[in-house]
Amino acid sequence: MKKALSFAVALGLVAGMASSAVASDMLEFHGTSRVRGKMIDMSQGTTDDKTQKYDMRTRWVINAKVADNVSVNSRLTMLSTDLGDGGAGGGFASLQTLSLDYSYIGVNGLLGGNWSFGRMPASWTKFLSWGGHADRIKGMYKVGNGTLGFFIQKTDEQDNADANGDTDAYSLLYVGSAGDTKFKVIGVQSEVDGGASGTTIDGNVTFKAGPVAMEVELAHKDNDAWTDPQMGVLAQGSMELGDGMMGMFSAAYSKDGFTADDDYNPINMVGNSVTAVTQFGADAGAGDKAYIVAAGAKMKLDDASSLAFGLAFYNASDNNSEEMTGLDATYVRNIGKNTDFTVKAAYADVKDGD
């Protein structure tokens, strides 16, 4: 049984740029830019495993109003890289980092609903899937107190004469509410020509349980190529503790290979936090499972700053078993309009079965 002590510190500066009208009232133009520095030490014995670097990312969102009910919505990533990439003396000049994240046409009122066509944002929940983009034709319709939607997605187009390798997805979803309770459910069928097809079903509910704001989610994934279906369960909540303080907790369970989206960050060491060293989920072997339990608190220090801290225990029982107990702290200070300075620190005691 190997044991490692992991330590991570990161600082970041995030600036948001916004303008409701540039050149005319038909154009919305805004974006964000960030610079982060991080140090992560996962060294064991005589083996060094350290990360020390800075990175930067700048994005611009451009939404153009073509008509009263038609818009073109786009996001560009101008730069997303570690500072210093490109070779000695090269710097940014040698980098080709401009990319189009999404660009789609939105038409409100088409056939009685709201439609989108093109490459568009694709987020459901931070536990199942968040922050991605997909090539879709999507329609959304008001039904009762909720919205019924569907989409056709081109996941992979090989352009072969026999269509082998092409992957398409078809989905039906519903988002609704009843009083303080909000719920949503989605089903996605993925079809692969000449390959294995799969199904994803997810249900998410948010509600109030006395003073506690709760969120519960159940995800199920299956595929023709798998021996067992995957399952993920999430339960988390928060509550006001008074004097500008909020308490938070999160618990999740994974079975047979389900891996949560990296936007699921119950603690700074897990997910896509700049200090993260792993992602929550179980290996794909039969019977493999994982669970995590985390709790913390966030307090307002003054009108411009806050401090949060947390504790988590993570266990993955599989052929490459892992156990981690982690502590973290996050300090955020607003230093100007739309500009925040953040410091994150995390410490973990990691044991694995390698």
C-alpha positions as CSV (number, residue, x, y, z in Angstrom):
1,M,0.0,0.0,0.0
2,K,1.6,3.3,-1.1
3,K,0.9,6.5,0.7
4,A,1.3,10.0,-0.6
5,L,0.8,13.4,0.9
6,S,-0.4,15.8,-1.7
7,F,-0.4,19.6,-1.4
8,A,-1.6,22.1,-3.8
9,V,-1.8,25.9,-3.9
10,A,-3.2,28.1,-6.7
11,L,-3.9,31.7,-7.2
12,G,-6.0,33.2,-10.0
13,L,-7.1,36.5,-11.4
14,V,-10.4,36.5,-13.4
15,A,-11.7,39.5,-15.2
16,G,-15.0,39.8,-16.9
17,M,-15.6,42.1,-19.9
18,A,-19.1,43.1,-20.7
19,S,-20.9,45.5,-23.1
20,S,-24.7,45.4,-23.8
21,A,-24.3,47.3,-27.0
22,V,-21.3,47.6,-29.3
23,A,-21.8,49.5,-32.5
24,S,-25.5,48.9,-32.4
25,D,-28.3,47.4,-30.3
26,M,-28.1,44.3,-32.5
27,L,-24.8,43.1,-31.1
28,E,-23.9,41.8,-27.6
29,F,-20.2,41.5,-26.8
30,H,-18.7,40.2,-23.6
31,G,-16.1,37.7,-22.3
32,T,-13.7,36.6,-19.6
33,S,-10.0,36.4,-19.1
34,R,-8.0,34.6,-16.4
35,V,-4.5,34.0,-15.4
36,R,-3.7,31.2,-12.8
37,G,-0.6,29.9,-11.1
38,K,-0.5,26.6,-9.4
39,M,1.9,24.3,-7.5
40,I,1.0,20.7,-6.8
41,D,3.3,18.3,-5.0
42,M,2.4,14.6,-5.1
43,S,6.0,13.3,-4.5
44,Q,6.4,9.9,-2.9
45,G,9.7,8.9,-1.2
46,T,12.5,9.5,-3.7
47,T,10.1,10.0,-6.6
48,D,9.4,13.6,-7.5
49,D,5.9,14.4,-8.8
50,K,5.6,18.2,-8.9
51,T,3.7,20.7,-11.0
52,Q,4.6,24.3,-11.1
53,K,3.2,26.5,-13.9
54,Y,1.0,29.4,-14.9
55,D,-1.8,29.3,-17.4
56,M,-4.0,31.8,-19.2
57,R,-7.4,31.7,-21.0
58,T,-9.3,34.5,-22.8
59,R,-12.8,34.0,-24.3
60,W,-15.2,36.3,-26.2
61,V,-18.9,35.8,-26.6
62,I,-20.5,37.5,-29.6
63,N,-24.3,37.4,-29.9
64,A,-25.8,39.0,-33.0
65,K,-29.5,39.8,-33.3
66,V,-30.5,39.2,-36.9
67,A,-34.2,39.8,-36.5
68,D,-36.7,40.1,-33.6
69,N,-36.8,36.3,-33.3
70,V,-33.5,35.3,-34.9
71,S,-30.0,35.4,-33.5
72,V,-26.5,34.0,-34.1
73,N,-24.6,33.1,-31.0
74,S,-20.9,32.4,-30.9
75,R,-18.0,32.0,-28.5
76,L,-14.3,32.3,-29.4
77,T,-11.4,31.1,-27.2
78,M,-8.6,33.5,-28.1
79,L,-6.0,31.8,-26.0
80,S,-5.9,28.8,-23.6
81,T,-2.4,27.7,-22.8
82,D,0.4,27.4,-20.2
83,L,2.5,30.5,-20.1
84,G,5.8,29.6,-21.8
85,D,4.5,27.1,-24.2
86,G,5.7,27.5,-27.8
87,G,9.4,27.1,-27.1
88,A,12.2,29.4,-26.0
89,G,11.7,32.8,-27.4
90,G,8.5,31.8,-29.1
91,G,5.9,32.5,-26.5
92,F,2.5,33.3,-27.8
93,A,3.8,34.1,-31.3
94,S,4.2,30.4,-32.1
95,L,0.9,29.3,-30.7
96,Q,-2.2,28.8,-32.8
97,T,-4.8,28.9,-30.0
98,L,-7.8,30.6,-31.6
99,S,-10.7,28.3,-31.7
100,L,-14.5,28.5,-32.2
101,D,-16.2,26.9,-29.2
102,Y,-19.7,27.2,-30.6
103,S,-21.8,29.1,-33.1
104,Y,-25.5,28.4,-33.7
105,I,-28.6,30.0,-35.0
106,G,-31.5,30.5,-32.6
107,V,-35.1,31.0,-33.9
108,N,-37.8,31.8,-31.4
109,G,-41.4,31.0,-32.3
110,L,-40.5,28.6,-35.1
111,L,-43.4,26.0,-35.3
112,G,-44.6,27.3,-32.0
113,G,-41.3,26.6,-30.1
114,N,-37.8,27.8,-29.7
115,W,-35.2,26.1,-32.0
116,S,-31.4,26.0,-32.2
117,F,-29.3,24.9,-35.2
118,G,-25.5,24.3,-35.2
119,R,-22.7,23.8,-32.7
120,M,-24.2,24.8,-29.3
121,P,-23.5,24.6,-25.6
122,A,-24.4,21.2,-24.1
123,S,-24.8,21.3,-20.3
124,W,-27.2,19.3,-18.2
125,T,-25.9,19.0,-14.7
126,K,-22.4,19.4,-13.2
127,F,-22.7,15.8,-12.1
128,L,-23.6,14.2,-15.4
129,S,-22.4,16.6,-18.1
130,W,-21.4,20.3,-18.1
131,G,-19.5,22.8,-20.2
132,G,-19.4,20.9,-23.4
133,H,-20.5,21.6,-26.9
134,A,-22.4,19.5,-29.4
135,D,-23.6,19.7,-33.1
136,R,-27.4,19.6,-32.8
137,I,-30.8,20.5,-34.1
138,K,-32.8,21.2,-30.9
139,G,-36.4,22.2,-30.3
140,M,-37.9,23.4,-27.0
141,Y,-41.7,23.8,-26.3
142,K,-43.7,25.0,-23.3
143,V,-45.8,22.2,-21.9
144,G,-47.8,23.0,-18.7
145,N,-45.5,24.4,-16.0
146,G,-42.4,23.1,-17.8
147,T,-40.6,22.8,-21.0
148,L,-40.4,19.7,-23.3
149,G,-37.4,19.4,-25.6
150,F,-35.7,17.1,-28.0
151,F,-32.6,17.1,-30.1
152,I,-30.8,15.3,-32.9
153,Q,-27.1,15.3,-32.5
154,K,-24.3,14.5,-34.9
155,T,-21.6,13.1,-32.6
156,D,-19.2,11.7,-35.2
157,E,-19.5,11.9,-39.0
158,Q,-16.9,9.7,-40.8
159,D,-18.3,10.4,-44.3
160,N,-17.8,6.7,-45.3
161,A,-20.0,5.4,-48.2
162,D,-21.4,2.6,-45.9
163,A,-21.9,5.1,-43.0
164,N,-19.8,2.8,-40.7
165,G,-18.4,4.8,-37.7
166,D,-21.1,7.5,-37.9
167,T,-22.5,8.3,-34.4
168,D,-25.9,10.0,-33.9
169,A,-27.8,10.7,-30.7
170,Y,-31.5,11.3,-30.2
171,S,-32.9,12.8,-27.0
172,L,-36.1,13.7,-25.2
173,L,-36.0,15.9,-22.1
174,Y,-38.4,17.7,-19.7
175,V,-37.7,20.5,-17.3
176,G,-40.5,21.4,-14.9
177,S,-41.4,22.7,-11.4
178,A,-44.1,22.3,-8.7
179,G,-43.9,25.1,-6.1
180,D,-40.3,25.2,-4.7
181,T,-39.5,21.9,-6.3
182,K,-37.7,21.9,-9.6
183,F,-37.1,18.7,-11.6
184,K,-35.7,17.6,-14.9
185,V,-35.2,14.3,-16.7
186,I,-33.4,13.4,-19.9
187,G,-33.0,10.3,-22.0
188,V,-30.4,10.0,-24.8
189,Q,-30.1,7.2,-27.3
190,S,-26.7,7.0,-29.1
191,E,-26.6,5.0,-32.3
192,V,-23.3,3.9,-33.9
193,D,-23.3,2.5,-37.4
194,G,-21.4,-0.7,-37.3
195,G,-20.7,-0.4,-33.6
196,A,-22.2,-0.5,-30.1
197,S,-25.1,1.8,-29.2
198,G,-25.9,3.2,-25.8
199,T,-28.5,4.8,-23.6
200,T,-28.2,7.5,-20.9
201,I,-31.0,8.4,-18.5
202,D,-30.7,11.1,-15.8
203,G,-33.1,12.6,-13.3
204,N,-32.4,15.7,-11.2
205,V,-34.5,17.3,-8.4
206,T,-33.9,20.4,-6.3
207,F,-36.1,21.2,-3.4
208,K,-36.3,22.7,0.1
209,A,-36.2,20.5,3.2
210,G,-36.9,22.9,6.0
211,P,-33.9,25.3,5.9
212,V,-31.8,23.1,3.7
213,A,-31.7,23.6,-0.1
214,M,-31.3,20.0,-1.5
215,E,-30.3,18.5,-4.8
216,V,-30.7,14.8,-5.6
217,E,-29.7,13.1,-8.9
218,L,-29.6,9.6,-10.4
219,A,-27.7,8.8,-13.6
220,H,-27.8,5.5,-15.5
221,K,-25.7,4.7,-18.5
222,D,-25.7,1.5,-20.6
223,N,-24.0,0.4,-23.8
224,D,-24.1,-2.8,-25.9
225,A,-20.4,-3.3,-25.4
226,W,-20.5,-3.2,-21.6
227,T,-21.0,-6.1,-19.2
228,D,-22.9,-4.0,-16.6
229,P,-24.6,-0.6,-16.8
230,Q,-23.1,2.3,-15.0
231,M,-24.8,4.2,-12.2
232,G,-24.1,7.4,-10.4
233,V,-26.0,8.9,-7.4
234,L,-25.7,12.4,-6.0
235,A,-27.1,14.1,-2.9
236,Q,-26.0,17.5,-1.8
237,G,-27.3,20.6,0.0
238,S,-26.7,23.9,1.6
239,M,-28.2,26.1,4.4
240,E,-27.8,29.5,5.8
241,L,-26.1,29.4,9.2
242,G,-26.4,33.1,10.0
243,D,-23.9,36.0,10.2
244,G,-23.1,35.6,6.5
245,M,-22.1,31.9,6.8
246,M,-23.4,29.0,4.7
247,G,-22.9,25.3,5.4
248,M,-22.6,22.8,2.5
249,F,-22.4,19.1,2.1
250,S,-22.1,16.7,-0.9
251,A,-22.2,12.9,-1.2
252,A,-21.9,10.8,-4.3
253,Y,-21.8,7.1,-5.3
254,S,-20.5,5.5,-8.5
255,K,-20.7,2.0,-9.8
256,D,-19.3,0.0,-12.7
257,G,-17.4,2.8,-14.4
258,F,-19.6,5.9,-14.0
259,T,-17.4,9.0,-13.9
260,A,-18.9,12.3,-12.9
261,D,-18.3,15.4,-15.0
262,D,-15.1,17.2,-14.0
263,D,-17.3,20.2,-13.0
264,Y,-18.4,18.2,-10.0
265,N,-16.0,19.8,-7.4
266,P,-16.9,18.6,-3.9
267,I,-13.4,19.6,-2.8
268,N,-10.5,21.4,-4.5
269,M,-8.6,18.2,-4.9
270,V,-11.4,16.6,-7.0
271,G,-12.8,17.7,-10.4
272,N,-11.5,20.4,-12.6
273,S,-10.4,22.8,-10.0
274,V,-6.9,24.2,-10.8
275,T,-5.7,22.2,-7.7
276,A,-7.5,18.9,-8.6
277,V,-5.5,15.7,-8.8
278,T,-8.4,13.3,-9.6
279,Q,-11.9,13.1,-10.9
280,F,-14.7,11.3,-9.1
281,G,-15.7,7.9,-10.4
282,A,-15.2,4.2,-10.4
283,D,-13.2,2.0,-12.8
284,A,-15.2,0.1,-15.5
285,G,-14.7,-3.4,-14.0
286,A,-17.7,-5.4,-12.8
287,G,-18.5,-4.4,-9.3
288,D,-16.1,-1.5,-9.1
289,K,-17.5,1.3,-7.0
290,A,-16.6,4.7,-5.5
291,Y,-18.0,7.1,-3.0
292,I,-17.2,10.5,-1.7
293,V,-18.5,12.5,1.3
294,A,-17.7,16.2,1.7
295,A,-18.8,19.0,4.0
296,G,-17.7,22.6,4.4
297,A,-18.7,26.2,5.1
298,K,-18.5,29.5,3.4
299,M,-18.4,32.8,5.2
300,K,-18.5,36.4,4.1
301,L,-15.6,38.4,5.5
302,D,-16.7,41.8,4.2
303,D,-18.5,43.3,1.2
304,A,-15.7,42.3,-1.1
305,S,-14.3,39.0,0.2
306,S,-15.2,35.5,1.3
307,L,-13.6,32.4,2.7
308,A,-14.6,28.8,2.3
309,F,-13.2,25.6,3.7
310,G,-14.0,21.9,3.4
311,L,-13.2,18.3,4.3
312,A,-13.8,15.2,2.2
313,F,-13.3,11.5,2.2
314,Y,-13.0,9.7,-1.1
315,N,-12.8,5.9,-1.6
316,A,-12.6,3.9,-4.8
317,S,-12.9,0.1,-4.4
318,D,-11.6,-1.5,-7.5
319,N,-8.6,-3.2,-9.0
320,N,-6.7,0.1,-8.6
321,S,-8.1,1.0,-5.2
322,E,-7.6,4.6,-4.0
323,E,-8.5,6.3,-0.7
324,M,-8.1,10.0,-0.1
325,T,-8.8,12.3,2.9
326,G,-8.6,15.9,1.9
327,L,-8.8,19.4,3.3
328,D,-9.2,22.6,1.3
329,A,-9.6,26.4,1.6
330,T,-10.7,29.0,-0.9
331,Y,-10.3,32.8,-0.5
332,V,-12.0,35.1,-3.0
333,R,-11.7,38.9,-3.1
334,N,-13.3,41.3,-5.6
335,I,-10.6,43.8,-6.6
336,G,-12.7,45.7,-9.1
337,K,-15.8,45.6,-11.2
338,N,-16.1,42.0,-12.7
339,T,-12.6,41.2,-11.4
340,D,-11.8,38.6,-8.7
341,F,-8.6,37.4,-7.1
342,T,-8.7,33.8,-5.8
343,V,-6.4,31.8,-3.6
344,K,-7.0,28.0,-3.3
345,A,-5.2,25.6,-1.1
346,A,-5.7,21.8,-0.6
347,Y,-4.0,19.0,1.2
348,A,-4.7,15.3,0.9
349,D,-3.6,12.0,2.4
350,V,-3.7,9.6,-0.5
351,K,-3.4,5.8,-0.3
352,D,-3.6,3.4,-3.3
353,G,-3.3,-0.3,-3.9
354,D,-0.6,-0.2,-6.7
